[in-house]
Amino acid sequence: MEFSFLTFLIFLSIDFINGIEMNYEYVTCGSVLKLINSQHDVRLHSHDVKYGSGSGQQSVTGVDSSDDHNSYWQVQPKTGATCTRGAPIKCGQSIRLTHLSTKRNLHSHHFQSPLSRNLEVSAFGEEGDGDEGDNWVVTCSGRYWSRKDQVRFRHVVTEHYLHVSGDTFGRPINGQREISAHPSPNNLNYWQAAEGIFVKPAPDPNTGRVSEHDEL
């Protein structure tokens, strides 16, 4: 299920009325959420501002604000795969994160990031369609990606980790932090689920069990 921002607002109001999807423990396929970097306390963000160097693709940054609507991302299956809406994301599963406002996927490649000289992280594709550079492995310690846990995102192609170095941009995105991909795991690439809608899994009407048979 693809979300526009208007759809998300309607869905959010319905969920507050129903009171059934706001307290689920796990991040699930189809969830729409913000991600906060545990070290720098900034949220993963994007906007229709392109890098002036490197790939020239849509920039991805970190912002301090907790109420910026450009910080929502939808959890999607990896490129070419499917997942059941509401199925909990497994540790070790490959996913895409689609920016809700611009419909571009969190992406990396071998371009150099503009400030820290790590690898560039951008938003890529059209209407959620991109390529293999959009796939990230959720690395966590349990069976599923828990909203309470700190997790890392390892890029499938480059094997680098989604990272916040602390470097800040000047105009036109003054004060926003650079998001890059770093070659090794450390405390600067821990992330945690923040605000959002966490879709509860629907049990199979025949068995009463939740499906766990999505592609990795």
LUMDREN-798301 format. One line per field, with one value per residue: residue number from 0; x, y, z negated of N, C-alpha, C, O in turn; residue in one letter. Coordinates in Angstrom, 1 decimal, always signed. Each point is the difference from the previous one (the first is absolute). Layout:
<rs>
seq = (NUM/...)
nx = (X/...)
ny = (Y/...)
nz = (Z/...)
cax = (X/...)
cay = (Y/...)
caz = (Z/...)
cx = (X/...)
cy = (Y/...)
cz = (Z/...)
ox = (X/...)
oy = (Y/...)
oz = (Z/...)
type = (A/...)
</rs>
This chain:
<rs>
seq = (0/1/2/3/4/5/6/7/8/9/10/11/12/13/14/15/16/17/18/19/20/21/22/23/24/25/26/27/28/29/30/31/32/33/34/35/36/37/38/39/40/41/42/43/44/45/46/47/48/49/50/51/52/53/54/55/56/57/58/59/60/61/62/63/64/65/66/67/68/69/70/71/72/73/74/75/76/77/78/79/80/81/82/83/84/85/86/87/88/89/90/91/92/93/94/95/96/97/98/99/100/101/102/103/104/105/106/107/108/109/110/111/112/113/114/115/116/117/118/119/120/121/122/123/124/125/126/127/128/129/130/131/132/133/134/135/136/137/138/139/140/141/142/143/144/145/146/147/148/149/150/151/152/153/154/155/156/157/158/159/160/161/162/163/164/165/166/167/168/169/170/171/172/173/174/175/176/177/178/179/180/181/182/183/184/185/186/187/188/189/190/191/192/193/194/195/196/197/198/199/200/201/202/203/204/205/206/207/208/209/210/211/212/213/214/215)
nx = (+0.8/-1.0/+2.0/-2.2/+0.9/-0.6/+1.0/+2.0/+0.0/-0.2/+1.8/+1.2/-0.8/+0.5/+2.0/+0.1/-0.7/+1.2/+1.5/+0.0/+0.0/-1.3/-1.3/-0.4/-0.1/-1.4/+2.2/-1.6/-0.4/+1.4/+1.4/-1.4/+1.9/+0.0/+1.5/+0.0/+0.9/+0.5/+1.1/-0.8/-0.7/+1.0/-1.3/-0.4/+1.7/-2.0/+1.2/-1.7/+1.3/+0.3/+0.6/+1.2/-0.3/+2.1/-1.2/+0.5/+0.8/-1.9/-0.2/+2.0/-1.9/+1.5/-1.9/+0.3/-0.4/-1.2/+0.2/+2.1/-1.3/+1.4/-1.3/-1.5/+0.0/+0.2/-1.1/+2.1/-1.5/+1.1/+1.9/-1.9/+0.2/-0.2/-1.7/+0.2/-1.7/+1.7/+0.7/-0.2/+0.6/+0.4/+0.3/+0.9/-1.7/-0.4/+1.1/-2.2/+1.5/-2.2/+1.4/-0.4/+1.6/+1.9/-0.6/+1.0/+1.2/-0.6/+1.3/+0.6/+1.9/+0.5/-2.2/+1.4/+0.3/-2.0/-1.3/-1.6/-1.2/-1.9/-1.2/+0.2/-0.9/-0.9/-0.7/-0.7/+0.5/-1.1/-0.8/+1.8/-0.4/+0.7/+1.3/+1.4/+0.2/-1.7/+1.4/-1.8/+2.1/-1.9/+1.2/-0.6/-0.6/-1.6/-2.0/-0.7/-0.8/+1.6/-2.2/-0.2/-0.4/+1.9/-0.5/+0.5/+1.1/-0.5/+1.6/-2.0/-0.9/-0.9/-2.1/-1.0/+1.2/-2.0/+0.5/+0.6/+0.5/-1.9/+0.7/+1.0/-2.2/+1.0/+0.6/-2.2/+1.9/-0.4/+2.2/-0.4/-1.1/+2.3/-1.1/+0.8/+1.6/-0.7/+2.2/-0.1/-0.1/-1.8/+1.3/+1.8/+0.6/+0.1/-1.2/-1.1/-0.9/-0.6/+0.2/-2.0/+0.2/-0.9/+0.6/-2.1/+1.4/+0.0/-1.3/+1.5/-1.0/+1.7/+1.5/-0.7/+0.7/+1.6/-0.9/+0.8/-1.9/+0.5/-0.4/+1.5)
ny = (-1.2/+0.7/+0.9/+0.7/+1.8/+0.5/-1.0/+0.9/+1.9/-0.4/-0.5/+1.9/+1.3/-0.7/+0.5/+2.1/+0.3/-0.5/+1.6/+0.1/+2.1/+0.7/-1.7/+0.3/-2.1/-1.1/-0.3/+1.4/-2.1/+1.5/-1.2/+1.1/+0.2/+0.3/+1.1/-1.2/+1.9/-2.1/-0.3/-0.3/-2.1/-1.5/+1.6/-2.2/+1.0/+0.6/+0.1/+1.4/-1.2/+1.3/-2.2/+1.1/-1.7/-0.6/-0.9/+1.3/-1.7/-1.2/+2.2/-0.8/+0.5/+1.3/-0.9/+2.2/+1.1/+0.7/+2.2/-0.7/+1.5/+1.7/+0.0/+0.7/-1.7/-0.2/-1.0/+0.1/-0.9/-1.9/+1.1/+0.8/+1.4/-1.9/+1.5/-1.6/+0.7/+1.3/-0.5/-1.4/+2.1/-1.3/-0.9/+1.9/+1.0/-1.1/+1.9/+0.5/+1.6/-0.5/+1.2/+0.3/+1.3/-0.9/-1.0/+1.3/-1.2/-0.9/+1.8/-1.9/+1.2/-0.2/+0.6/+1.6/-1.0/+1.1/-1.2/-1.5/+0.6/+0.5/-1.6/+0.3/+1.7/-1.7/+1.8/-2.1/+0.8/-1.7/+1.7/+1.0/+1.2/-2.0/+0.2/-1.1/+1.6/-1.1/-1.4/-0.4/-0.2/-1.2/+1.7/-2.1/+0.9/+1.5/-0.3/+1.2/+0.7/-0.1/+0.1/-1.9/-1.4/-0.5/+1.6/-2.0/+1.8/-2.1/+1.6/-0.1/+1.9/+1.7/-0.7/+1.5/+1.2/-0.8/+1.8/-0.2/+1.1/+0.6/-1.3/+2.0/-0.3/+0.4/+2.1/-0.1/-1.0/+2.2/-0.5/+0.2/-1.6/+0.1/-0.2/-1.4/-0.3/-1.1/+0.6/+1.7/-2.1/+1.4/+0.9/+0.1/-2.1/+1.4/-1.9/+1.9/-2.0/+1.2/+2.2/-0.2/-0.6/-0.7/-0.1/+0.4/-1.3/-0.4/-0.1/-1.6/+0.8/-0.3/+1.6/+1.7/-1.2/+0.6/+1.3/-2.0/-0.1/+1.5/+1.2/-1.7)
nz = (+0.0/+1.9/-0.8/+0.0/+0.9/+2.1/+1.7/+0.6/+1.4/+2.3/+1.3/+0.6/+1.7/+2.0/+0.8/+0.9/+2.1/+1.8/+0.5/+2.3/+0.7/-1.6/-0.4/+2.2/-0.7/+1.3/+0.5/+0.7/+0.7/+1.1/-1.3/-1.3/+1.0/-2.2/+1.3/-1.9/+0.7/+0.0/+1.9/+2.1/-0.4/+1.4/+0.8/+0.0/+1.1/+0.5/+1.8/+0.4/-1.3/+1.9/+0.1/-1.6/-1.4/+0.5/-1.6/-1.8/-1.2/+0.2/-0.5/-0.8/-1.0/-1.1/-0.7/-0.3/+1.9/-1.8/+0.3/+0.0/+1.1/-0.2/-1.9/+1.5/-1.5/+2.2/-1.7/+1.0/+1.4/-0.7/+0.5/+0.8/-1.8/-1.1/-0.2/-1.6/+1.3/-0.6/+2.1/-1.8/-0.5/+1.8/-2.0/+0.7/-1.1/+1.9/-0.5/+0.1/+0.6/-0.4/+1.3/-2.2/-0.9/-0.6/-2.0/-1.5/+1.5/-1.9/+0.1/+1.0/-0.6/+2.2/+0.1/+1.0/-2.0/+0.1/-1.4/-0.2/+1.8/-1.0/-0.9/+2.2/-1.2/+1.2/+1.2/-0.3/+2.1/+0.9/-1.2/-0.8/+1.9/-0.8/-1.8/+1.3/+1.6/+1.0/+0.9/-1.3/-0.5/-0.2/-0.6/-0.2/-2.0/+0.4/-1.0/-1.8/+1.9/-1.6/-0.4/-1.1/+1.8/-1.1/+1.5/+1.0/+0.9/+0.2/+0.4/+0.9/+0.8/-1.1/-0.4/+1.3/-1.5/-0.2/+1.2/-2.1/+1.9/+0.9/+1.7/-0.2/+0.4/+2.0/+0.4/+0.0/-0.2/+0.3/-0.3/+2.2/-1.1/-0.3/+2.0/-1.6/+1.6/-1.8/+0.3/-1.4/-0.6/+0.0/-1.5/+1.3/-0.6/-1.8/+0.4/+0.0/-0.3/+1.8/+0.3/-0.9/+2.1/-2.0/+2.2/-0.8/-1.1/+2.2/-1.8/+0.0/+1.9/+1.4/+0.3/+1.2/+1.8/-1.5/+1.6/+0.4/+1.2/-1.6/+1.9/+0.3)
cax = (-0.8/+0.8/-0.6/+0.3/+0.0/-1.4/-0.4/+0.6/-0.7/-1.3/+0.2/+0.4/-1.2/-0.8/+0.7/-0.3/-1.4/-0.1/+0.9/+0.5/+1.2/+1.0/+0.8/+0.5/+1.4/+0.9/-0.2/-0.6/-0.1/-1.0/+0.0/+0.5/+0.7/+1.2/+1.1/+0.8/+1.4/+0.1/+1.2/-0.1/-1.4/-0.6/-0.9/+0.3/-0.8/+0.3/-0.8/+0.3/+1.2/+1.0/+1.4/+0.7/+1.1/-0.2/-1.0/-1.0/-1.3/-0.7/+0.8/-0.5/+0.6/-0.6/-0.6/-0.3/-1.4/-0.8/-1.3/+0.2/-0.7/+1.0/+0.8/-0.7/+0.5/-0.8/+0.8/-0.5/+0.8/+1.1/-0.3/-0.4/-0.6/-1.3/-0.2/-1.4/-0.2/-0.2/+0.9/+1.2/+1.2/+0.9/+1.5/+0.7/-0.8/+0.3/-1.2/+0.1/-0.7/-0.5/-0.3/-1.5/-0.4/+0.6/-0.1/+1.4/+0.5/+1.3/+0.9/+1.4/+0.8/+1.5/+0.4/+0.5/-0.9/+0.6/+0.7/+0.9/+0.7/-0.5/-0.8/-1.2/-1.3/-0.9/-1.4/+0.1/-1.1/-1.2/-1.2/+0.5/+0.7/+1.4/+0.9/+0.6/+0.6/-1.0/-0.2/+0.7/-0.2/-0.2/+0.9/-0.4/+0.4/-1.1/-0.6/-0.7/+0.3/-0.9/+0.0/+0.8/+1.4/+0.8/+0.4/+0.7/-0.5/+1.2/-0.3/+0.3/+1.0/+1.3/+0.3/+0.2/-1.1/-0.7/+0.9/+0.0/+1.4/-0.1/+0.3/-1.3/+0.0/-0.4/-1.1/-1.3/-0.5/+0.9/-0.2/-0.4/+1.2/+0.2/-0.2/+0.9/+0.1/+1.3/+0.4/+0.0/-1.0/+0.4/-1.1/-0.6/-1.0/-1.1/-1.2/-1.1/-1.3/-0.6/-1.4/-0.5/-1.1/+0.5/-1.2/-0.1/-0.2/-1.3/+0.2/-0.6/-1.3/-0.1/+0.9/+0.1/+1.4/+0.5/+1.0/+1.4/+0.6/+0.4/+1.3/+1.1)
cay = (+1.2/+1.2/+1.0/+1.4/+0.6/+0.2/-1.3/-0.3/+0.7/-0.6/-1.3/+0.3/+0.4/-1.3/-0.9/+0.6/-0.4/-1.4/-0.3/-1.4/-0.2/+1.0/-0.6/-1.3/+0.0/-0.2/+0.7/-1.0/+0.4/+1.0/+1.0/+1.4/+0.4/+0.8/-0.7/+0.9/-0.5/-0.1/+0.8/+1.4/+0.4/+0.6/-0.9/-0.2/+1.0/+0.3/+1.2/+0.1/+0.8/-1.0/+0.2/+0.8/-0.7/-1.4/-0.6/+0.9/-0.5/+0.7/-0.1/-0.5/+0.6/-0.2/+1.2/+0.0/+0.1/-1.2/+0.2/+0.3/-1.1/-0.6/-1.0/-1.3/-1.0/-1.3/-1.3/-0.8/-1.2/+0.3/+0.1/-1.2/-1.0/+0.4/-0.3/+0.1/+1.2/-0.3/-1.0/+0.6/+0.0/-0.8/+0.4/-0.6/+0.2/+1.1/+0.8/+1.3/+1.1/+0.9/+1.3/+0.1/+1.2/+0.1/-1.4/-0.5/-1.0/+0.2/-0.6/+0.4/-0.4/+0.2/+1.4/+0.4/+1.0/+1.3/+0.6/-1.0/-0.8/-1.4/-0.2/+0.9/-0.6/+0.9/-0.6/-0.4/-0.7/+0.7/-0.7/-1.2/-1.0/+0.4/-1.1/-0.8/+0.9/+0.4/-1.1/+0.1/-1.1/+0.5/-0.8/+0.1/-1.2/-0.9/-0.7/+1.0/+1.4/+0.6/+1.5/+0.4/-0.3/+0.7/-0.9/+0.6/-0.3/-0.3/+0.0/-1.3/+0.1/+0.5/-0.5/+1.1/+0.2/+1.3/+0.6/+1.5/+0.4/+1.3/+1.2/+0.8/+0.7/+1.4/+0.3/+0.4/-0.9/+0.4/-0.7/-1.4/-0.9/-0.9/-1.5/-0.7/-1.4/-0.1/-1.4/-0.9/+0.3/+0.7/+0.6/+1.1/-0.5/-0.6/+0.7/-0.5/+0.4/+1.0/+0.2/-0.6/-1.0/-1.3/-0.8/-1.2/-1.1/-0.6/-1.5/-0.8/-0.4/-1.5/-0.5/+1.0/+0.4/+1.0/-0.5/+0.4/-0.6/+1.0/-0.2/+0.8)
caz = (+0.0/+0.1/-0.7/+0.2/-1.4/-0.3/-0.4/-1.3/-1.0/-0.2/-0.7/-1.4/-0.7/-0.2/-1.0/-1.4/-0.3/-0.3/-1.1/+0.1/+0.7/-0.5/-1.1/+0.3/-0.5/+1.1/+1.3/+0.9/+1.4/+0.2/-1.0/+0.3/-1.3/-0.1/-0.6/-0.7/-0.2/-1.5/-0.5/+0.3/-0.2/+1.2/+0.8/+1.4/+0.7/+1.4/+0.6/+1.4/+0.2/+0.5/-0.2/+1.0/+0.5/-0.1/+0.9/+0.4/-0.3/-1.1/-1.2/-1.3/-1.1/-1.3/-0.6/-1.4/-0.3/-0.1/+0.7/+1.5/+0.7/+1.0/-0.6/+0.0/+1.0/+0.0/+0.1/+1.1/+0.3/+0.9/+1.4/+0.6/-0.9/-0.6/-1.5/-0.4/-0.8/-1.5/-0.4/-0.7/+0.7/-0.7/+0.0/+1.1/+1.2/+0.9/+0.3/+0.6/-0.7/+1.0/-0.5/+0.2/+0.7/+1.3/+0.6/+0.4/-0.9/-0.6/+1.1/+0.0/+1.2/-0.3/-0.1/-1.3/-0.7/+0.2/-1.2/-0.8/+1.0/+0.0/+1.2/+0.1/-0.1/+0.7/+0.3/+1.4/+0.6/+0.2/-0.5/-0.7/+0.8/+0.1/+0.4/-1.1/-0.9/-1.0/-0.9/-1.3/-1.0/-1.4/-0.9/-1.4/-0.7/-0.2/+1.1/+0.8/-0.2/-1.0/-0.1/-1.1/+0.1/+0.9/+1.2/+1.1/+1.4/+0.8/+1.4/+0.6/+1.1/-0.5/-1.3/-1.0/-1.0/-0.1/-0.9/-0.2/-0.5/-0.7/+0.9/+0.4/+1.3/+0.1/+0.9/-0.4/-1.1/-1.1/-1.3/+0.1/-0.1/+1.1/-0.2/+1.0/-0.3/-0.6/+0.3/-1.2/-1.1/-1.3/-0.7/+0.9/+1.0/-0.7/+0.2/-0.7/+0.5/-0.7/+0.3/+1.2/+0.0/+0.0/+0.4/-0.7/+0.9/+0.0/+0.0/+1.0/-0.5/-0.1/-1.0/-1.1/-0.1/+0.9/+1.0/-0.2/+1.1/+1.0/+0.5/-0.7)
cx = (+0.9/-0.8/+0.4/-0.1/-1.5/-0.6/+0.4/-0.8/-1.4/+0.1/+0.3/-1.3/-0.8/+0.6/-0.2/-1.4/-0.1/+0.8/+0.6/+1.4/+1.1/+1.0/+0.6/+1.6/+1.0/-0.2/-0.4/+0.0/-1.1/-0.1/+0.6/+0.6/+1.1/+1.1/+0.9/+1.4/+0.3/+1.1/-0.3/-1.5/-0.6/-0.8/+0.4/-1.0/+0.4/-1.0/+0.4/+1.2/+1.1/+1.4/+0.6/+1.2/-0.4/-1.1/-1.0/-1.4/-0.6/+0.8/-0.7/+0.8/-0.5/-0.4/-0.3/-1.5/-0.7/-1.3/+0.1/-0.6/+0.9/+0.9/-0.7/+0.4/-0.9/+0.9/-0.6/+0.9/+1.2/-0.4/-0.3/-0.7/-1.3/+0.1/-1.5/-0.2/-0.3/+0.9/+1.2/+1.2/+1.1/+1.4/+0.7/-0.8/+0.4/-1.3/+0.4/-0.7/-0.3/-0.4/-1.4/-0.4/+0.4/-0.1/+1.3/+0.5/+1.3/+1.0/+1.5/+0.7/+1.4/+0.4/+0.4/-1.0/+0.7/+0.8/+1.0/+0.8/-0.2/-0.7/-1.3/-1.2/-1.0/-1.4/-0.1/-1.3/-1.2/-1.2/+0.4/+0.7/+1.4/+0.8/+0.5/+0.7/-0.9/-0.2/+1.0/-0.4/-0.2/+0.8/-0.4/+0.2/-1.1/-0.5/-0.6/+0.5/-1.0/+0.2/+0.9/+1.5/+0.8/+0.4/+0.9/-0.6/+1.3/-0.4/+0.4/+1.1/+1.4/+0.4/+0.4/-1.3/-0.5/+0.5/-0.3/+1.3/-0.1/+0.3/-1.3/+0.2/-0.2/-1.2/+0.0/-0.7/+0.8/-0.4/-0.4/+1.3/+0.1/-0.3/+0.9/+0.0/+1.5/+0.4/-0.1/-1.1/+0.6/-1.2/-0.7/-1.0/-1.1/-1.3/-1.1/-1.3/-0.6/-1.5/-0.4/-1.2/+0.7/-1.1/+0.1/-0.2/-1.5/+0.1/-0.7/-1.4/-0.1/+0.8/+0.1/+1.4/+0.4/+1.0/+1.4/+0.8/+0.4/+1.4/+1.0/+0.8)
cy = (+1.2/+1.2/+1.4/+0.6/+0.3/-1.3/-0.3/+0.8/-0.6/-1.3/+0.2/+0.3/-1.2/-0.8/+0.6/-0.3/-1.4/-0.5/-1.4/-0.1/+0.9/-0.6/-1.3/+0.1/+0.0/+1.0/-1.1/+0.5/+0.9/+1.1/+1.3/+0.6/+1.1/-0.8/+1.0/-0.6/+0.2/+0.9/+1.5/+0.5/+0.8/-1.0/+0.0/+0.8/+0.0/+1.1/+0.1/+1.0/-1.0/+0.4/+0.9/-0.7/-1.5/-0.4/+1.1/-0.4/+0.8/-0.3/-0.6/+0.6/-0.4/+1.3/-0.2/+0.0/-1.3/+0.0/+0.3/-1.1/-0.7/-1.1/-1.3/-0.9/-1.2/-1.2/-0.8/-1.2/+0.5/+0.0/-1.4/-1.0/+0.5/-0.3/+0.2/+1.2/-0.4/-1.1/+0.6/-0.2/-0.8/+0.6/-0.8/+0.1/+1.2/+0.8/+1.2/+1.0/+1.0/+1.3/+0.3/+1.2/-0.1/-1.3/-0.5/-0.8/+0.4/-0.8/+0.3/-0.7/+0.4/+1.5/+0.4/+1.0/+1.4/+0.5/-1.0/-0.8/-1.5/-0.3/+0.8/-0.9/+1.0/-0.6/-0.2/-0.7/+0.9/-0.9/-1.3/-1.0/+0.6/-1.2/-0.7/+0.9/+0.6/-1.0/+0.2/-1.2/+0.5/-0.9/+0.3/-1.3/-1.0/-0.8/+1.0/+1.4/+0.6/+1.5/+0.5/-0.1/+1.0/-1.0/+0.7/-0.5/-0.1/-0.1/-1.2/+0.0/+0.4/-0.6/+1.1/+0.2/+1.4/+0.8/+1.5/+0.4/+1.2/+1.2/+0.6/+0.8/+1.5/+0.2/-1.0/-0.8/+0.2/-0.7/-1.4/-0.9/-0.8/-1.4/-0.6/-1.5/-0.3/-1.5/-0.9/+0.3/+0.7/+0.7/+1.1/-0.6/-0.9/+0.8/-0.7/+0.5/+1.1/+0.1/-0.7/-0.9/-1.4/-1.0/-1.3/-1.2/-0.6/-1.5/-0.7/-0.5/-1.5/-0.5/+0.8/+0.4/+1.1/-0.5/+0.5/-0.5/+1.0/-0.3/+0.8/+0.7)
cz = (+0.0/-0.7/+0.6/-1.4/-0.4/-0.5/-1.4/-1.1/-0.3/-0.8/-1.4/-0.8/-0.3/-1.1/-1.4/-0.4/-0.4/-1.2/+0.1/+0.5/-0.6/-1.0/+0.4/-0.2/+1.2/+1.2/+1.0/+1.5/+0.2/-1.1/+0.6/-1.2/+0.3/-0.6/-0.6/-0.3/-1.5/-0.5/+0.2/-0.2/+1.1/+0.8/+1.4/+0.9/+1.5/+0.5/+1.4/+0.2/+0.4/-0.4/+1.1/+0.5/-0.1/+1.0/+0.5/-0.3/-1.2/-1.3/-1.1/-1.1/-1.4/-0.5/-1.4/-0.3/+0.0/+0.8/+1.4/+0.8/+1.1/-0.7/-0.1/+1.1/-0.1/+0.1/+1.1/+0.2/+0.8/+1.5/+0.6/-0.9/-0.5/-1.5/-0.3/-0.9/-1.4/-0.5/-0.7/+0.9/-0.8/+0.0/+1.1/+1.3/+0.8/+0.3/+0.8/-1.0/+1.0/-0.6/+0.3/+0.9/+1.5/+0.8/+0.6/-1.1/-0.6/+0.7/-0.4/+1.1/-0.3/+0.3/-1.4/-0.6/-0.1/-1.2/-0.7/+0.9/-0.3/+1.3/-0.1/-0.3/+0.6/+0.0/+1.5/+0.5/+0.2/-0.4/-0.6/+0.8/+0.2/+0.5/-1.3/-1.0/-1.1/-1.2/-1.2/-0.9/-1.4/-0.9/-1.4/-0.6/-0.3/+1.2/+1.0/-0.4/-1.0/+0.0/-1.2/+0.2/+0.9/+1.1/+0.9/+1.3/+0.8/+1.5/+0.7/+1.0/-0.5/-1.3/-1.0/-0.8/+0.1/-1.2/-0.1/-0.7/-0.9/+0.8/+0.4/+1.3/-0.3/+0.9/+1.2/-1.2/-1.3/-1.3/+0.1/+0.1/+1.3/-0.4/+1.1/-0.3/-0.4/+0.1/-1.2/-1.0/-1.1/-0.6/+0.8/+1.0/-0.7/+0.3/-0.8/+0.6/-1.0/+0.3/+1.3/-0.2/+0.2/+0.3/-0.7/+1.1/-0.2/+0.0/+1.1/-0.5/-0.2/-1.2/-1.3/-0.3/+0.9/+1.0/-0.2/+1.2/+1.1/+0.4/-0.8/+1.1)
ox = (+0.8/-1.2/+1.2/-0.4/-0.3/-0.7/-0.7/-0.3/-0.5/-0.7/-0.4/-0.1/-0.6/-0.7/-0.1/-0.2/-0.6/-0.3/+0.2/+0.6/+1.1/+1.0/+0.5/+0.6/+1.1/-1.1/+0.6/+0.2/-1.2/-0.6/+0.9/-0.7/+0.4/-0.2/+0.4/+0.1/-0.1/-0.1/+0.3/-0.2/-0.7/+0.3/+0.4/-1.3/+1.1/-0.9/+1.0/-0.2/+0.3/+0.3/-0.3/+0.7/-1.1/+0.2/-0.6/-1.0/+0.7/+0.4/-1.3/+1.2/-1.0/+0.7/-0.3/-0.4/+0.3/-0.6/-1.0/+0.4/-0.3/+1.0/+0.4/+0.2/-0.5/+0.8/-1.2/+1.1/+0.0/-1.1/+0.7/-0.3/-0.5/+0.8/-0.6/+0.8/-0.9/+0.1/+0.6/+0.3/+0.2/+0.4/-0.2/+0.5/+0.4/-1.1/+1.2/-1.0/+0.9/-0.9/-0.4/-0.9/-0.7/+0.3/+0.1/-0.3/+0.8/-0.2/+0.3/-0.6/+0.3/+1.2/-0.5/-0.5/+1.2/+1.0/+1.1/+1.0/+0.8/+0.3/-0.6/-0.1/+0.0/-0.2/+0.3/-0.7/+0.0/-0.1/-0.7/+0.6/+0.3/-0.2/-0.4/+0.2/+0.4/-0.7/+1.2/-1.1/+0.8/-0.2/+0.1/+0.4/+0.4/+0.8/+0.1/+0.6/-1.1/+1.0/+0.4/+0.8/-0.6/+0.4/+0.2/-0.7/+0.7/-0.9/+1.1/+0.9/+1.0/+1.2/+0.6/-1.0/+0.7/+0.0/-0.3/+0.3/+0.9/-0.2/-1.0/+1.1/-0.6/-0.8/+1.0/-1.1/+0.5/-1.1/+0.0/+1.0/-1.0/+0.4/+0.0/-0.8/+0.9/-0.9/+0.0/-0.4/+1.1/-1.1/-1.1/-0.6/-0.5/+0.1/+0.0/-0.1/+0.1/-0.7/+0.7/-0.6/+0.7/-0.7/+1.0/-0.8/-0.5/+0.7/-1.0/-0.1/-0.9/-0.4/+0.3/+0.3/-0.6/+0.8/+0.2/+1.2/-0.1/+0.8/-0.3/+1.0)
oy = (+0.2/+0.0/+0.2/-0.6/-0.2/-0.1/-0.6/-0.6/+0.0/-0.3/-0.8/-0.5/-0.2/-0.6/-0.8/-0.3/-0.4/-0.9/-0.6/-1.1/+0.0/+0.6/-0.7/+1.0/+0.6/+0.5/-1.0/+1.2/-0.3/+1.0/+0.0/+0.1/+0.2/-0.8/+1.0/-1.1/+1.0/+0.5/+0.8/+1.2/+1.0/-1.2/+1.0/-0.2/-0.2/+0.4/-0.6/+1.0/-1.0/+1.2/-0.2/+0.5/-0.3/+0.2/-0.2/+0.6/+0.8/-1.1/+0.1/+0.0/-0.8/+1.0/-1.1/-0.6/-0.9/-1.0/+0.5/-1.2/-1.0/-0.4/-0.9/+0.4/-0.4/+0.0/-0.4/-0.1/+1.0/-0.5/-0.9/-1.1/+1.1/-0.8/+0.9/+0.2/-0.8/-0.2/+1.0/-1.1/+0.3/+0.7/-1.2/-0.5/+1.0/-0.6/+0.3/-0.4/+0.7/+0.0/+0.0/-0.2/+0.4/-0.1/-0.8/+0.2/+0.6/-1.2/+1.0/-0.8/+0.3/+0.3/-0.6/+0.9/+0.0/+0.8/+0.4/-0.7/-0.8/+0.7/+0.2/-1.1/+1.2/-1.1/+1.0/-0.7/+1.1/-1.1/-1.0/-1.0/+1.1/-0.5/+0.3/-0.4/+0.7/+0.3/+0.2/-0.3/+0.8/-1.2/+1.1/-1.0/-1.1/-0.1/-0.1/+0.2/+0.3/+0.5/+1.1/+0.6/+0.6/-1.1/+1.3/-1.0/+0.9/-0.7/-0.5/-0.9/-0.7/+0.1/-0.3/-0.4/+0.9/-0.6/+0.7/-0.4/+0.2/+1.1/-0.7/+0.4/+0.4/-1.0/-0.3/+0.1/-1.0/+0.0/-0.7/+0.4/-0.4/-0.5/+0.4/-0.4/+0.4/-0.9/-1.2/+1.2/-0.4/-0.1/+0.4/+0.8/-1.0/+1.2/-1.1/+1.2/-0.1/-1.0/-0.2/-0.1/-0.2/-0.4/-0.8/+0.2/+0.0/-0.6/+0.5/-0.5/-0.5/-1.0/-0.4/+0.8/+0.2/-0.9/+1.1/-0.1/-0.3/-0.6/+1.1/+0.7)
oz = (-0.9/+0.1/+0.3/-1.0/-1.2/-1.0/-0.9/-1.1/-1.2/-0.9/-0.9/-1.2/-1.0/-0.8/-1.0/-1.2/-1.0/-0.7/-1.1/-0.1/+0.6/-0.2/-0.9/+0.3/-0.2/+0.2/+0.1/+0.2/-0.4/+0.2/+0.8/-1.0/+1.1/-0.9/+0.6/-0.4/-0.6/-1.2/-1.0/+0.1/-0.2/-0.1/+0.6/-0.2/+0.3/-0.7/+0.4/+0.7/-0.7/-0.3/+1.2/+0.9/-0.2/+1.2/+1.1/+0.4/-0.6/-0.3/-0.1/+0.0/+0.0/+0.1/-0.5/-1.0/+0.8/+0.2/+0.6/-0.2/+0.5/+0.7/-0.8/+1.1/-1.1/+0.9/+0.0/-0.6/+0.7/+0.3/-0.1/+0.5/+0.4/-0.5/+0.6/-1.0/-0.3/-1.2/+0.6/+0.5/-1.2/+0.9/+0.1/+1.1/-0.6/+0.3/+0.3/-0.7/+0.6/-0.9/+1.2/+0.8/+0.9/+1.2/+0.9/-1.2/+0.6/+0.3/-0.6/+0.8/-1.2/+0.0/-1.0/+0.7/+0.0/+0.2/-0.1/-0.5/+0.4/+1.0/-1.1/+0.5/-0.3/-0.6/+0.7/-0.8/-0.3/+0.3/+0.1/-0.6/+0.4/+1.1/-1.1/-1.2/-0.9/-0.9/+0.1/-0.1/-0.4/-0.1/-0.5/+0.6/-0.3/+1.0/+1.2/-1.0/+0.3/+0.2/+0.1/-0.8/+0.9/-0.3/-0.1/+0.1/+0.3/+0.4/-0.1/+0.0/+0.3/-0.4/-1.0/+0.4/+0.1/-1.1/+0.9/-1.1/-0.8/-0.4/+0.2/+0.3/-1.0/+0.2/+0.5/-0.3/-0.6/-0.4/-1.1/+0.5/+0.6/-1.1/+1.1/-0.9/+0.7/-0.1/+0.2/-0.1/-0.5/+0.5/-0.3/+0.7/+0.6/-0.1/-0.3/+0.4/-1.2/+0.0/+0.9/-1.1/+1.0/-1.0/+0.1/+0.9/-1.1/+0.8/+0.5/-1.1/-0.8/-0.6/-1.0/-0.9/+1.1/-0.4/-0.3/+0.0/+1.2/-0.7/-0.4/-0.4)
type = (M/E/F/S/F/L/T/F/L/I/F/L/S/I/D/F/I/N/G/I/E/M/N/Y/E/Y/V/T/C/G/S/V/L/K/L/I/N/S/Q/H/D/V/R/L/H/S/H/D/V/K/Y/G/S/G/S/G/Q/Q/S/V/T/G/V/D/S/S/D/D/H/N/S/Y/W/Q/V/Q/P/K/T/G/A/T/C/T/R/G/A/P/I/K/C/G/Q/S/I/R/L/T/H/L/S/T/K/R/N/L/H/S/H/H/F/Q/S/P/L/S/R/N/L/E/V/S/A/F/G/E/E/G/D/G/D/E/G/D/N/W/V/V/T/C/S/G/R/Y/W/S/R/K/D/Q/V/R/F/R/H/V/V/T/E/H/Y/L/H/V/S/G/D/T/F/G/R/P/I/N/G/Q/R/E/I/S/A/H/P/S/P/N/N/L/N/Y/W/Q/A/A/E/G/I/F/V/K/P/A/P/D/P/N/T/G/R/V/S/E/H/D/E/L)
</rs>
